[in-house]
Amino acid sequence: MLNAITERLNVINTQLEPYNPKIVAVTKYFDETTIIEYFKAGLRNFGENRVIDALKKISKLPDEVKNNSKFHLIGHLQTNKVKLAVGNFDLIHSVDSLKLAEAISNEAQRKGIIQDILLQINNAEEDSKFGFSVKSIYDCMAKLTALPSIKIQGLMNIAPLSQNEHYLRILFRDMNKLKNDLSLKFNIELKELSMGMSNDFRIAAEEGATIVRLGRILFKNDL
């Protein structure tokens, strides 16, 4: 099994050259044994959608895996789960409103920590998805950067499921431009750009993704 995982990772890493974004393995449908196997294969970043399920899973991991991995919250975060999420995830990707950012900052301040976050942008303007619009992120950014106990590391988006490479490329390119524009306008260093999943990760990498979130392509076919 380990050899099969390693071979799959080698193929994916070859496809990502020379851009080499960080791979976050989306383990939301798998238990802790899968995380352990992929850790053995060299992965160190794991993404989860549901706070309570993720914390149960993480608690069952051996110390070697737990202490040497980064855990990412990539699913929608409800404000009533903020207390559980803050401090238990290395990076919260899905901060989609000023209200949520304020709640995270307040909880982080209460716990005496700084919580790393990404701001989720809905630049495809899909009604079914959460996130700041491009206009609203400019309107909110000054307030977001003033919050005391969060560190905005960058931006995140979830592109539509589309076979139109040109359209996806434009969305990803616009995200990269937005990251650079916000950095200059608000004098903030935005290092990360989390975009691209199994169906479009290569396009995202080519357009500036520093993090790709991979599920199906990593775990397809039972090993």
C-alpha positions in Angstrom: 0.0 0.0 0.0 2.8 2.4 0.9 4.5 1.9 -2.4 1.3 2.6 -4.3 0.7 5.8 -2.4 4.3 6.9 -3.0 4.0 6.2 -6.7 0.8 8.3 -6.9 2.4 11.2 -5.0 5.4 11.0 -7.4 3.1 11.3 -10.4 1.3 14.3 -8.9 4.5 16.0 -7.8 5.8 15.6 -11.4 2.7 17.3 -12.7 3.2 20.2 -10.3 6.8 20.9 -11.3 8.3 23.4 -11.4 5.7 25.3 -9.3 5.7 22.9 -6.3 2.8 24.2 -4.3 2.1 22.6 -0.9 -0.2 19.6 -1.1 -3.0 19.5 1.4 -4.5 15.9 1.5 -8.2 16.2 1.9 -9.0 13.4 4.4 -12.6 14.3 5.3 -13.9 10.9 4.1 -11.2 8.8 5.8 -10.2 7.9 9.3 -7.0 8.3 11.2 -5.5 5.1 9.6 -5.4 6.8 6.2 -3.7 9.9 7.6 -1.1 7.6 9.1 -0.5 5.9 5.8 -0.1 9.1 3.9 2.1 10.5 6.6 4.4 7.6 6.1 4.4 8.4 2.4 5.7 11.9 3.1 2.6 14.1 3.3 2.5 16.5 6.2 -0.6 18.7 5.5 -4.1 17.3 6.0 -7.4 19.1 5.3 -10.7 18.5 7.0 -14.2 19.9 6.5 -16.0 19.3 9.7 -14.5 20.6 13.0 -15.8 17.9 15.4 -15.1 15.0 13.1 -11.6 16.3 12.5 -10.8 16.8 16.2 -11.9 13.3 17.0 -9.7 11.9 14.2 -6.7 14.0 15.2 -7.0 12.9 18.9 -6.5 9.3 17.8 -3.3 9.9 15.9 0.0 8.8 17.3 2.1 11.7 18.7 4.7 11.3 15.9 2.0 12.1 13.3 0.1 14.6 15.3 3.2 16.6 16.3 4.8 16.6 12.8 1.7 17.4 10.7 -0.3 20.6 9.9 -4.0 20.4 10.0 -6.1 22.7 7.8 -9.8 23.5 8.1 -11.0 23.8 4.6 -14.8 23.5 5.0 -17.3 26.2 5.9 -16.9 27.3 9.6 -20.0 28.1 11.5 -19.6 30.7 14.2 -20.9 28.2 16.9 -17.8 26.0 16.1 -15.3 28.8 16.3 -14.3 27.9 20.0 -13.5 24.4 18.9 -11.6 25.4 15.7 -9.4 28.2 17.0 -6.0 26.8 18.2 -6.7 23.3 16.9 -6.1 24.0 13.2 -2.8 25.4 11.9 -4.6 27.2 9.2 -8.3 28.0 8.7 -8.8 28.4 4.9 -12.5 29.3 4.9 -12.9 32.6 6.6 -15.8 34.0 4.5 -17.1 37.1 6.4 -16.0 39.9 8.6 -18.3 38.5 11.3 -16.5 35.2 11.3 -13.1 36.8 11.3 -14.1 38.9 14.3 -15.3 35.7 16.2 -12.1 33.9 15.4 -10.0 36.9 16.6 -12.0 37.2 19.8 -11.6 33.5 20.6 -7.9 33.6 19.7 -7.4 36.6 22.0 -9.2 34.8 24.8 -6.9 31.8 24.4 -3.8 34.0 24.1 -2.8 32.9 20.6 -2.6 34.2 17.0 -4.7 32.1 14.6 -3.5 31.9 11.0 -6.3 32.2 8.5 -7.1 32.6 4.8 -9.9 34.8 3.4 -12.2 32.8 1.2 -13.1 34.7 -2.0 -16.1 33.8 -4.2 -14.7 35.4 -7.4 -16.9 33.2 -9.6 -19.9 34.8 -7.8 -21.6 31.4 -7.3 -24.8 31.6 -5.2 -24.1 28.1 -3.8 -20.7 29.1 -2.4 -19.6 31.1 0.6 -16.9 33.8 0.5 -16.2 37.5 0.1 -17.0 39.1 -3.3 -14.1 40.9 -4.8 -15.8 44.2 -4.0 -16.6 43.3 -0.4 -13.1 42.2 0.4 -11.8 45.7 -0.5 -14.5 47.2 1.6 -13.7 44.9 4.6 -9.9 44.6 4.4 -9.0 47.5 6.6 -11.2 46.1 9.4 -9.9 42.6 8.8 -6.3 43.7 9.1 -7.0 45.6 12.3 -8.2 42.5 14.1 -5.6 41.7 16.8 -5.4 38.0 17.2 -5.6 36.7 13.6 -2.9 36.6 11.0 -4.2 36.8 7.4 -1.8 34.5 5.5 -3.5 34.8 2.1 -6.6 34.0 0.1 -8.5 30.9 -0.8 -11.1 30.1 -3.5 -13.2 27.1 -4.6 -13.5 27.2 -8.4 -16.6 25.9 -10.1 -16.5 22.3 -11.4 -15.8 23.1 -15.0 -14.1 21.6 -18.0 -13.5 25.0 -19.4 -9.7 25.5 -18.9 -9.8 29.0 -20.2 -12.5 30.1 -17.7 -10.7 28.4 -14.8 -7.4 29.9 -15.7 -9.0 33.4 -15.7 -10.5 32.8 -12.2 -7.2 31.6 -10.8 -5.2 34.4 -12.4 -7.7 36.9 -11.0 -7.1 35.5 -7.6 -3.4 35.9 -7.9 -3.9 39.5 -9.0 -6.3 40.2 -6.1 -3.7 38.8 -3.6 -1.0 41.1 -5.0 -3.4 44.1 -5.2 -4.5 43.7 -1.6 -1.0 43.2 -0.4 0.0 46.6 -1.9 -3.1 48.5 -1.1 -3.3 47.4 2.6 0.5 47.0 3.2 0.1 43.3 4.2 2.2 40.3 3.2 -0.2 37.7 1.8 2.0 34.6 1.3 -0.6 31.9 0.5 -3.0 31.3 -2.3 -5.1 28.2 -1.7 -6.8 27.1 -4.9 -7.0 24.1 -7.1 -8.5 20.7 -6.4 -8.3 17.3 -8.1 -9.8 18.4 -11.4 -7.9 21.6 -11.8 -4.8 21.6 -9.6 -2.3 21.9 -12.4 -4.0 24.9 -13.9 -4.1 26.5 -10.4 -0.4 25.8 -9.8 0.5 27.4 -13.2 -1.5 30.5 -12.1 0.1 31.0 -8.8 -1.4 28.6 -6.2 0.9 28.0 -3.2 -1.5 25.4 -1.8 -3.6 22.8 -3.7 -6.2 20.8 -1.9 -6.3 17.2 -3.2 -8.8 14.5 -2.4 -10.1 12.2 -5.2 -6.8 12.2 -7.1 -4.8 11.2 -4.0 -7.3 8.6 -2.8 -8.9 7.2 -6.0 -9.1 3.4 -6.2 -8.7 1.4 -3.0 -5.1 0.7 -2.5 
